[in-house]
Amino acid sequence: MTFYGFVIVERLRIMALIKIKNELKQLGDPAQARVLQRFFKTGPGEYGEGDLFRGIKVPVLRKFAKNCRDLPLAWVQELLTSKFHEDRMLALLVLMARYAKADDAGKKHIYTMYLRNTRYINSWDLVDVSAHHIVGHYLMDKTKDPLHWLARSEMLWERRIAIIATFYYIRQNQFDDTLKIAVMLINDPHDLMHKAVGWMLREVGKRDLQAEERFLKTYCRQMPRTMLRYAIERFADAKRRAYLAGTM
């Protein structure tokens, strides 16, 4: 490609991205944005500090994403690094759609791209919508070492990716990786991790209650209270009270 050809292509790329961002801006609602910025704890010292919202509801964003599935991955990368939360969610929705239809090489590329950009997958909803579909699926028949590395990360969102990725295996009735990662995260200091681990344990219990209870009877006394409450949410009242009292 000649220099002038490259310039033309680059201008077209920029114009297309500007068009997408303008459409996202039009879909936004400033009042809803203010609600979301409070809901996602974006104040000083909170987990989402500094995040910005356009105010687009998730069903609207999912519908919009259907029209963006053929975006070049370089454009998706730019959306993923946006300062706006919804732009990053859009990028992840597109990546998930692209991953589902990709061949092995394409899946590997998207998986690698995902892990290289974890600093932008920086909220619980961004992790929860995508980690099992990309990271979990890709590692299904491979070593789970990357999940163990993520679980040891100093970055909250990488630790959350580690446990939520195992949701894919839970849905295949394979629980060992979830339980191993749960042990690694059982003393995690962050409330958002307590909720994530408890949620995954509850999902294990939906499919194999005995597997969940074997885990709980070993670890319930050292689990953070929030983690335990999430894990036993579906239990009968008497059993739930017994776990909370430490008498199981």
C-alpha positions as CSV (number, residue, x, y, z in Angstrom):
1,M,0.0,0.0,0.0
2,T,1.3,3.5,-0.9
3,F,1.6,6.2,1.7
4,Y,-1.4,8.0,0.3
5,G,-3.4,4.8,0.3
6,F,-2.5,4.3,3.9
7,V,-3.6,7.8,4.8
8,I,-7.0,7.3,3.1
9,V,-7.6,4.0,4.9
10,E,-6.6,5.6,8.2
11,R,-9.0,8.6,7.6
12,L,-11.8,6.2,6.8
13,R,-11.1,4.2,10.0
14,I,-11.2,7.4,12.1
15,M,-14.4,8.6,10.4
16,A,-16.1,5.2,11.0
17,L,-15.1,5.2,14.7
18,I,-16.3,8.8,15.1
19,K,-19.6,7.7,13.6
20,I,-20.0,4.9,16.0
21,K,-19.1,7.1,19.0
22,N,-21.6,9.7,17.8
23,E,-24.3,7.1,17.6
24,L,-23.4,5.9,21.1
25,K,-23.6,9.5,22.3
26,Q,-27.1,9.9,20.8
27,L,-28.2,6.7,22.6
28,G,-27.0,8.1,25.9
29,D,-29.1,9.7,28.6
30,P,-27.3,12.1,30.9
31,A,-29.8,11.4,33.8
32,Q,-29.2,7.7,33.4
33,A,-25.5,8.3,33.3
34,R,-25.6,10.0,36.7
35,V,-27.5,7.0,38.1
36,L,-25.0,4.6,36.7
37,Q,-22.0,6.5,38.0
38,R,-23.5,6.3,41.5
39,F,-24.4,2.6,41.1
40,F,-21.0,1.6,39.9
41,K,-19.2,3.4,42.7
42,T,-17.2,5.9,40.6
43,G,-16.5,8.3,43.4
44,P,-13.0,9.0,45.0
45,G,-11.6,5.9,46.6
46,E,-14.4,3.6,45.3
47,Y,-13.7,0.6,43.0
48,G,-14.9,2.4,39.9
49,E,-13.2,5.7,40.6
50,G,-13.2,8.0,37.6
51,D,-15.3,5.8,35.3
52,L,-17.6,7.7,32.9
53,F,-21.0,6.7,31.6
54,R,-23.0,7.7,28.6
55,G,-26.3,6.4,30.2
56,I,-27.1,3.6,27.8
57,K,-29.1,0.6,29.1
58,V,-27.7,-2.8,28.5
59,P,-30.5,-4.1,26.2
60,V,-30.1,-1.0,24.0
61,L,-26.3,-1.6,23.9
62,R,-26.7,-5.3,23.0
63,K,-29.0,-4.4,20.1
64,F,-26.5,-1.8,18.9
65,A,-23.7,-4.3,19.2
66,K,-25.4,-6.6,16.6
67,N,-24.7,-4.0,14.0
68,C,-21.0,-3.8,14.9
69,R,-20.0,-7.5,14.8
70,D,-17.9,-7.1,11.7
71,L,-15.8,-4.2,13.0
72,P,-12.0,-4.8,12.5
73,L,-10.4,-5.8,15.7
74,A,-8.2,-2.7,15.6
75,W,-11.4,-0.6,15.9
76,V,-12.7,-2.8,18.7
77,Q,-9.4,-2.2,20.5
78,E,-10.0,1.5,20.3
79,L,-13.5,1.1,21.8
80,L,-12.0,-1.1,24.5
81,T,-9.7,1.7,25.6
82,S,-12.4,4.3,25.7
83,K,-13.0,6.4,28.8
84,F,-16.7,5.5,28.5
85,H,-18.0,2.4,30.2
86,E,-20.5,1.6,27.5
87,D,-17.9,1.8,24.8
88,R,-15.9,-0.8,26.6
89,M,-19.0,-3.0,27.1
90,L,-19.7,-2.6,23.4
91,A,-16.2,-3.8,22.5
92,L,-16.6,-6.8,24.7
93,L,-19.9,-7.7,23.2
94,V,-18.4,-7.5,19.8
95,L,-15.4,-9.6,20.9
96,M,-17.7,-12.3,22.3
97,A,-19.7,-12.5,19.0
98,R,-16.5,-12.6,16.9
99,Y,-15.0,-15.2,19.2
100,A,-18.0,-17.5,18.9
101,K,-17.6,-17.6,15.1
102,A,-13.8,-17.6,14.9
103,D,-11.6,-20.5,13.9
104,D,-9.0,-21.8,16.4
105,A,-6.4,-19.1,15.3
106,G,-9.0,-16.4,15.6
107,K,-10.1,-17.6,19.0
108,K,-6.5,-17.6,20.2
109,H,-6.0,-14.0,18.9
110,I,-9.2,-12.7,20.7
111,Y,-8.3,-14.5,23.9
112,T,-4.8,-13.0,23.8
113,M,-6.2,-9.6,23.1
114,Y,-8.6,-9.9,26.0
115,L,-5.8,-10.7,28.5
116,R,-3.6,-7.9,27.2
117,N,-6.4,-5.4,27.9
118,T,-7.6,-6.5,31.4
119,R,-6.9,-3.0,32.7
120,Y,-9.8,-1.8,30.6
121,I,-12.1,-4.7,31.6
122,N,-12.3,-2.8,34.9
123,S,-15.8,-3.3,36.4
124,W,-17.7,-6.3,37.6
125,D,-20.3,-6.1,34.8
126,L,-17.6,-6.0,32.1
127,V,-15.9,-9.1,33.6
128,D,-19.1,-11.0,34.3
129,V,-20.5,-10.6,30.8
130,S,-17.4,-11.8,29.0
131,A,-14.8,-13.8,31.0
132,H,-16.5,-17.2,30.8
133,H,-17.3,-16.8,27.1
134,I,-13.7,-16.0,26.1
135,V,-11.2,-16.9,28.8
136,G,-13.2,-19.8,30.2
137,H,-14.0,-21.3,26.8
138,Y,-10.6,-20.9,25.3
139,L,-8.9,-22.7,28.3
140,M,-11.5,-25.5,28.4
141,D,-9.1,-28.1,26.9
142,K,-5.9,-26.4,28.0
143,T,-3.8,-25.9,31.1
144,K,-5.6,-23.7,33.6
145,D,-2.3,-22.1,34.7
146,P,-3.5,-18.7,33.3
147,L,-6.4,-18.8,35.7
148,H,-4.1,-19.4,38.6
149,W,-1.9,-16.5,37.5
150,L,-4.9,-14.2,37.3
151,A,-6.1,-15.4,40.7
152,R,-2.8,-14.3,42.2
153,S,-2.9,-10.9,40.5
154,E,-2.8,-7.7,42.5
155,M,-5.4,-6.4,40.1
156,L,-9.0,-6.9,41.4
157,W,-10.5,-7.4,38.0
158,E,-8.0,-10.0,37.0
159,R,-8.8,-12.0,40.1
160,R,-12.5,-11.7,39.2
161,I,-11.8,-12.9,35.7
162,A,-10.1,-16.0,37.1
163,I,-13.2,-17.1,39.1
164,I,-15.9,-16.0,36.6
165,A,-14.1,-17.7,33.7
166,T,-14.8,-21.0,35.5
167,F,-18.5,-20.4,35.0
168,Y,-18.1,-22.0,31.6
169,Y,-16.9,-25.2,33.2
170,I,-19.7,-25.2,35.8
171,R,-22.1,-25.1,32.9
172,Q,-20.4,-28.2,31.5
173,N,-20.8,-29.8,35.0
174,Q,-17.1,-29.6,35.7
175,F,-16.5,-28.1,39.1
176,D,-12.9,-28.8,40.0
177,D,-11.4,-25.7,38.6
178,T,-14.0,-23.5,40.2
179,L,-13.3,-25.1,43.6
180,K,-9.5,-24.8,43.2
181,I,-9.8,-21.1,42.3
182,A,-12.2,-20.5,45.1
183,V,-9.7,-21.9,47.6
184,M,-7.1,-19.5,46.2
185,L,-9.4,-16.5,46.6
186,I,-11.0,-17.5,49.9
187,N,-9.1,-14.8,51.9
188,D,-9.3,-12.1,49.2
189,P,-9.7,-8.7,50.9
190,H,-12.3,-7.3,48.4
191,D,-16.0,-7.5,48.9
192,L,-16.5,-7.8,45.1
193,M,-14.5,-11.0,45.2
194,H,-16.4,-12.4,48.1
195,K,-19.6,-11.9,46.0
196,A,-18.1,-13.5,42.9
197,V,-16.7,-16.5,44.6
198,G,-19.9,-17.1,46.6
199,W,-21.9,-16.7,43.4
200,M,-19.8,-19.4,41.6
201,L,-20.1,-21.7,44.6
202,R,-23.9,-21.3,44.4
203,E,-23.8,-22.1,40.7
204,V,-21.9,-25.3,41.5
205,G,-24.6,-26.2,44.1
206,K,-27.4,-25.7,41.5
207,R,-25.9,-28.6,39.6
208,D,-24.2,-30.7,42.4
209,L,-25.3,-29.8,45.9
210,Q,-23.0,-32.4,47.4
211,A,-19.9,-30.9,45.7
212,E,-20.8,-27.5,47.0
213,E,-21.5,-28.7,50.6
214,R,-18.2,-30.7,50.7
215,F,-16.4,-27.5,50.0
216,L,-18.5,-25.5,52.5
217,K,-18.0,-27.9,55.3
218,T,-14.3,-27.6,54.8
219,Y,-14.1,-23.9,54.4
220,C,-17.2,-22.2,55.7
221,R,-15.6,-21.1,59.0
222,Q,-12.8,-19.2,57.2
223,M,-14.9,-17.8,54.4
224,P,-15.8,-14.1,54.5
225,R,-19.4,-13.6,55.6
226,T,-20.5,-12.2,52.3
227,M,-19.0,-15.1,50.3
228,L,-20.8,-17.6,52.5
229,R,-24.1,-15.8,52.3
230,Y,-23.9,-15.7,48.5
231,A,-23.0,-19.4,48.4
232,I,-25.9,-20.6,50.6
233,E,-28.5,-18.2,49.3
234,R,-30.7,-21.0,47.9
235,F,-30.4,-23.3,51.0
236,A,-33.4,-24.0,53.2
237,D,-33.6,-21.6,56.2
238,A,-32.5,-24.1,58.8
239,K,-29.5,-25.2,56.9
240,R,-28.6,-21.6,56.0
241,R,-28.7,-20.6,59.7
242,A,-26.6,-23.6,60.6
243,Y,-23.9,-22.6,58.2
244,L,-23.9,-19.0,59.4
245,A,-23.7,-20.2,63.0
246,G,-20.8,-22.5,62.1
247,T,-22.6,-25.6,63.3
248,M,-22.6,-27.6,60.1
